[in-house]
Amino acid sequence: MSEITPEFEQEQATQRAQTVKQAYTGQLMAKANVVGVGVGFCTRRGQRTGQVGLVVMVSKKLPSAQLDPGDIIPHEIEGVPVDVQEVGEIRAQ
């Protein structure tokens, strides 16, 4: 019987997150303040959790109460965690 390693689990989580990213990038990019969507490690309170998820980059992070309901980014999409990270404005160099 083969053992599932943490590396294998992380690879599976990354592949799943990539699939969700491909399916939902257009919808997420249409939301207010969203400037990018990627796959990476989630963070909580500035610390990396080690959990792979969808990273939604926003120019400015706002409380949900200040957003239209259609612009609120879910905490999870199809079982993949979503991490909203404030990155400021992104401009080509």
Backbone as JSON, one array per atom type, in Angstrom:
{
  "sequence": "MSEITPEFEQEQATQRAQTVKQAYTGQLMAKANVVGVGVGFCTRRGQRTGQVGLVVMVSKKLPSAQLDPGDIIPHEIEGVPVDVQEVGEIRAQ",
  "N": [[0.83, -1.17, 0.0], [0.64, 2.17, -0.9], [1.91, 5.2, 0.48], [0.43, 8.38, 0.98], [2.03, 11.3, 0.38], [2.89, 14.5, 1.89], [3.83, 16.2, -0.1], [2.69, 15.15, -2.42], [-0.03, 15.61, -1.85], [0.01, 18.41, -1.78], [0.67, 18.95, -4.43], [-1.6, 17.92, -5.71], [-3.53, 19.69, -4.66], [-2.63, 22.06, -5.77], [-2.98, 21.58, -8.52], [-5.78, 21.32, -8.58], [-6.52, 23.9, -7.75], [-5.52, 25.35, -9.91], [-7.23, 24.49, -11.96], [-9.69, 25.52, -11.04], [-9.03, 28.21, -11.07], [-8.72, 28.7, -13.84], [-11.36, 28.36, -14.63], [-12.76, 30.39, -13.28], [-11.51, 32.89, -13.43], [-12.33, 35.01, -15.19], [-14.83, 35.81, -14.1], [-14.03, 36.63, -11.55], [-12.22, 38.68, -12.14], [-13.94, 40.62, -13.04], [-14.98, 41.8, -10.82], [-15.13, 44.54, -8.46], [-12.13, 46.32, -7.76], [-10.43, 44.11, -8.2], [-7.38, 43.03, -9.43], [-5.88, 40.93, -10.29], [-5.54, 37.33, -10.56], [-4.4, 34.38, -9.13], [-2.57, 31.35, -8.31], [-1.51, 30.16, -5.24], [0.12, 30.16, -2.01], [-2.01, 30.48, 0.75], [-2.57, 33.2, 3.01], [-2.84, 34.22, 6.41], [-3.49, 36.77, 8.57], [-1.09, 37.94, 7.78], [0.72, 35.84, 7.74], [2.01, 33.02, 6.1], [0.06, 30.17, 5.42], [0.55, 27.65, 4.4], [-1.33, 26.33, 3.04], [-2.57, 25.64, -0.13], [-4.19, 27.69, -2.47], [-6.6, 29.73, -4.25], [-5.47, 32.86, -5.16], [-6.62, 36.0, -4.92], [-5.94, 39.05, -6.1], [-6.21, 42.36, -5.02], [-6.61, 45.89, -5.53], [-7.16, 47.49, -3.33], [-8.07, 46.4, -0.18], [-11.26, 46.03, 1.1], [-13.85, 46.33, 3.62], [-16.56, 43.96, 3.64], [-19.05, 45.2, 3.93], [-18.76, 47.58, 2.58], [-18.82, 46.96, -0.05], [-20.57, 46.22, -3.11], [-23.01, 43.62, -3.19], [-22.5, 41.83, -5.35], [-19.81, 42.13, -5.75], [-18.44, 40.95, -3.73], [-15.99, 38.7, -2.73], [-15.89, 35.22, -2.62], [-15.1, 33.01, 0.16], [-14.33, 30.54, -0.56], [-14.15, 28.52, -3.47], [-15.65, 26.01, -5.21], [-14.63, 24.18, -3.32], [-12.02, 25.0, -3.1], [-9.84, 26.99, -1.25], [-10.01, 30.58, -0.98], [-7.97, 33.36, -1.06], [-7.8, 36.71, -0.38], [-5.7, 39.24, -1.34], [-4.19, 42.33, -0.74], [-2.63, 44.32, -3.09], [-2.18, 46.76, -4.23], [-2.09, 49.14, -6.95], [-1.47, 47.75, -10.14], [0.96, 48.16, -12.55], [2.37, 48.23, -15.83], [5.86, 47.99, -16.35]],
  "CA": [[0.0, 0.0, 0.0], [1.49, 3.35, -0.97], [1.58, 6.28, 1.41], [0.25, 9.69, 0.35], [2.97, 12.23, 1.0], [2.45, 15.9, 1.88], [4.18, 16.77, -1.4], [1.65, 14.71, -3.35], [-1.26, 16.34, -1.5], [0.19, 19.79, -2.2], [0.61, 18.95, -5.89], [-3.01, 17.74, -6.05], [-4.22, 20.94, -4.32], [-2.21, 23.05, -6.77], [-3.67, 21.26, -9.78], [-7.2, 21.66, -8.39], [-6.61, 25.36, -7.73], [-5.29, 25.8, -11.3], [-8.46, 24.21, -12.69], [-10.68, 26.5, -10.59], [-8.56, 29.52, -11.56], [-9.06, 28.79, -15.26], [-12.81, 28.44, -14.78], [-13.38, 31.53, -12.61], [-10.75, 34.14, -13.54], [-13.14, 36.05, -15.82], [-15.82, 36.29, -13.13], [-13.35, 37.34, -10.46], [-11.63, 39.93, -12.66], [-15.02, 41.58, -13.25], [-15.37, 42.38, -9.53], [-14.47, 45.8, -8.09], [-10.79, 46.31, -7.15], [-9.63, 42.93, -8.52], [-6.36, 43.33, -10.44], [-5.22, 39.71, -10.72], [-5.93, 36.06, -9.94], [-3.32, 33.42, -9.25], [-2.57, 30.2, -7.41], [-0.38, 30.29, -4.34], [-0.14, 29.83, -0.61], [-2.9, 31.41, 1.44], [-2.01, 33.85, 4.2], [-3.77, 34.67, 7.44], [-2.82, 37.75, 9.45], [0.26, 38.19, 7.29], [1.56, 34.65, 7.82], [1.68, 31.97, 5.13], [-0.54, 29.02, 6.1], [0.97, 26.4, 3.8], [-2.48, 25.82, 2.29], [-2.63, 26.14, -1.5], [-5.51, 28.15, -2.85], [-6.72, 30.78, -5.25], [-5.09, 34.16, -4.61], [-7.26, 37.09, -5.64], [-5.22, 40.28, -5.78], [-7.04, 43.55, -5.13], [-5.87, 47.13, -5.35], [-7.39, 47.89, -1.94], [-8.96, 45.5, 0.53], [-12.34, 46.77, 1.75], [-14.81, 45.48, 4.35], [-17.69, 43.5, 2.83], [-20.15, 46.16, 4.03], [-18.51, 48.68, 1.65], [-18.87, 46.43, -1.41], [-21.84, 45.73, -3.62], [-23.06, 42.16, -2.98], [-21.9, 41.12, -6.48], [-18.35, 42.3, -5.75], [-17.85, 40.22, -2.6], [-15.23, 37.52, -3.17], [-16.18, 34.12, -1.68], [-13.98, 32.43, 0.92], [-14.02, 29.25, -1.16], [-14.81, 28.23, -4.74], [-15.58, 24.58, -5.51], [-13.79, 23.52, -2.34], [-10.66, 25.57, -3.08], [-9.85, 28.22, -0.46], [-9.71, 31.82, -1.7], [-7.28, 34.33, -0.23], [-7.78, 38.04, -0.98], [-4.48, 39.94, -0.92], [-4.07, 43.7, -1.24], [-1.35, 44.5, -3.78], [-2.1, 48.08, -4.81], [-2.29, 49.21, -8.4], [-0.44, 47.04, -10.92], [1.24, 48.86, -13.81], [3.49, 47.69, -16.62], [7.11, 48.75, -16.18]],
  "C": [[0.89, 1.25, 0.0], [0.98, 4.44, -0.03], [1.44, 7.59, 0.64], [1.13, 10.68, 1.11], [2.39, 13.64, 1.0], [2.75, 16.58, 0.54], [3.14, 16.42, -2.45], [0.35, 15.46, -3.1], [-1.17, 17.8, -1.95], [0.11, 19.91, -3.72], [-0.84, 18.8, -6.37], [-3.8, 19.03, -5.79], [-3.88, 22.03, -5.33], [-2.91, 22.82, -8.1], [-5.15, 21.62, -9.7], [-7.4, 23.16, -8.42], [-6.41, 25.94, -9.14], [-6.56, 25.62, -12.14], [-9.54, 25.24, -12.33], [-10.3, 27.89, -11.09], [-8.97, 29.7, -13.02], [-10.56, 29.01, -15.45], [-13.4, 29.76, -14.27], [-12.64, 32.86, -12.75], [-11.59, 35.27, -14.13], [-14.15, 36.66, -14.86], [-15.16, 37.09, -12.02], [-12.77, 38.67, -10.93], [-12.68, 41.01, -12.89], [-15.46, 42.26, -11.95], [-14.55, 43.63, -9.24], [-13.14, 45.54, -7.4], [-9.92, 45.11, -7.51], [-8.67, 43.28, -9.67], [-5.61, 42.08, -10.91], [-5.73, 38.5, -9.96], [-4.78, 35.08, -10.17], [-3.53, 32.24, -8.33], [-1.33, 30.34, -6.53], [-0.76, 29.86, -2.94], [-1.02, 30.91, 0.0], [-2.15, 32.0, 2.64], [-3.14, 34.22, 5.15], [-2.99, 35.56, 8.39], [-1.35, 37.94, 9.08], [1.2, 37.0, 7.31], [1.08, 33.61, 6.81], [1.19, 30.74, 5.88], [-0.02, 27.68, 5.59], [-0.14, 25.75, 3.01], [-2.49, 26.46, 0.91], [-4.06, 26.55, -1.82], [-5.45, 29.15, -3.98], [-6.36, 32.09, -4.56], [-5.71, 35.23, -5.5], [-6.6, 38.37, -5.17], [-6.12, 41.48, -6.03], [-6.18, 44.79, -4.92], [-6.0, 47.63, -3.93], [-8.41, 46.95, -1.33], [-9.99, 46.35, 1.29], [-13.22, 45.81, 2.55], [-15.99, 45.12, 3.44], [-18.83, 44.51, 2.82], [-19.99, 47.32, 3.05], [-18.55, 48.23, 0.2], [-20.3, 46.11, -1.81], [-21.85, 44.21, -3.44], [-22.4, 41.36, -4.12], [-20.39, 41.22, -6.54], [-17.66, 41.59, -4.59], [-17.22, 38.93, -3.12], [-15.48, 36.41, -2.15], [-14.91, 33.62, -0.99], [-13.49, 31.13, 0.29], [-14.79, 29.13, -2.48], [-14.57, 26.77, -5.06], [-14.61, 23.84, -4.6], [-12.37, 24.04, -2.25], [-10.71, 26.86, -2.26], [-9.44, 29.43, -1.31], [-9.11, 32.81, -0.71], [-7.24, 35.66, -0.97], [-6.56, 38.78, -0.42], [-4.43, 41.32, -1.56], [-2.66, 43.89, -1.83], [-1.16, 45.9, -4.34], [-2.38, 48.04, -6.29], [-1.15, 48.48, -9.1], [-0.29, 47.77, -12.24], [2.41, 48.21, -14.51], [4.71, 48.57, -16.43], [7.71, 49.11, -17.52]]
}
